[in-house]
Amino acid sequence: MATPTPTNPSPDHLTGWDELRRAADQLQLEIHLGSMELRDRWRAFVPRLRHEIAELEKLVRGLREGLEHEDP
């Protein structure tokens, strides 16, 4: 049997590369799907975040007005 080389790979060598390629493809798919899920979750979260920021701005404005009207 010939020794495997880059130009003459063994069947086991090819199987290893095929498995590695499949694992890399699977990982790439999972990353893609995960990024899509993360994007969807972020889009759902943004309106809530904006609402909370608006509420905090109201609170800060109220505190400032309260401090302005305090007697020294």
C-alpha positions in Angstrom: 0.0 0.0 0.0 1.3 3.4 -0.9 2.0 6.0 1.7 -0.6 8.8 1.8 0.7 12.1 0.4 -1.1 15.4 -0.5 -1.4 14.2 -4.1 -2.3 10.6 -3.1 -4.4 10.7 0.1 -5.5 7.5 1.8 -9.2 6.7 2.0 -9.0 7.3 5.8 -7.5 10.6 5.2 -10.3 11.6 2.9 -12.9 10.4 5.4 -11.3 12.6 8.1 -11.3 15.6 5.8 -15.0 14.9 4.8 -15.9 14.7 8.5 -14.0 17.9 9.3 -15.7 19.7 6.4 -19.2 18.4 7.5 -18.5 19.6 11.0 -17.4 23.0 9.8 -20.5 23.3 7.6 -22.7 22.3 10.5 -21.0 24.9 12.7 -21.3 27.6 10.1 -25.1 26.8 9.8 -25.6 26.9 13.5 -23.8 30.2 13.8 -25.9 31.6 10.9 -29.2 30.4 12.5 -28.0 31.6 15.9 -27.2 35.1 14.5 -30.7 35.2 12.9 -32.3 34.3 16.2 -30.3 36.9 18.0 -31.2 39.5 15.5 -34.9 38.6 15.9 -34.7 38.8 19.7 -32.9 42.1 19.5 -35.6 43.5 17.2 -38.2 42.4 19.7 -36.2 43.9 22.6 -35.6 47.4 21.1 -39.2 48.7 21.5 -39.1 47.7 25.2 -35.6 49.3 25.6 -36.9 52.6 24.0 -39.9 52.6 26.3 -37.7 52.1 29.4 -35.3 54.9 28.3 -38.3 57.2 27.8 -39.5 56.3 31.3 -36.1 57.1 32.7 -36.0 60.4 30.9 -39.4 61.3 32.4 -38.1 60.4 35.9 -34.9 62.4 35.5 -36.9 65.4 34.2 -39.3 65.1 37.2 -36.4 65.0 39.6 -34.7 68.0 38.0 -38.0 70.0 38.2 -38.4 69.0 41.8 -34.9 70.2 42.7 -35.5 73.5 40.9 -38.6 74.2 42.9 -37.0 73.4 46.3 -36.5 76.2 48.7 -32.8 76.7 49.5 
